[in-house]
């Protein structure tokens, strides 16, 4: 992904690129929704960080490899 910063395009790379690079946008959205629903039971205000999404996706990938 790129961002336009100070009149030039800059490539943006997540700190969690390693976790996200093999995932489609749809997979990340689905993981976010699952985390959101699990958190909704606990709290009314829900913020899910990229770090949490990355950890969840890594866990999901590990489960897929074992199957």
C-alpha positions, 0 to 999 in steps of 0.5 A, a space after each residue: 500500500 502507498 500513501 501520499 506524504 509531503 508531495 511524494 508517494 511512500 510505500 507503507 509496510 505493516 510491522 506485521 507484514 509477515 503475518 498478513 502477506 499471505 492473507 487476502 483482504 477478505 481473510 483479514 476482515 473475517 478474522 477481524 470480525 471473529 475477534 470483534 464478536 469474541 470481544 463484544 461479549 466482554 466490552 462495549 468499546 472494541 478496538 482490535 490492533 494489527 498486532 492482535 489480528 496478526 497473532 490471530 491469523 498466525 494461530 489460524 494458519 497453524 491450525 490449517 497446517 495441522 489439519 
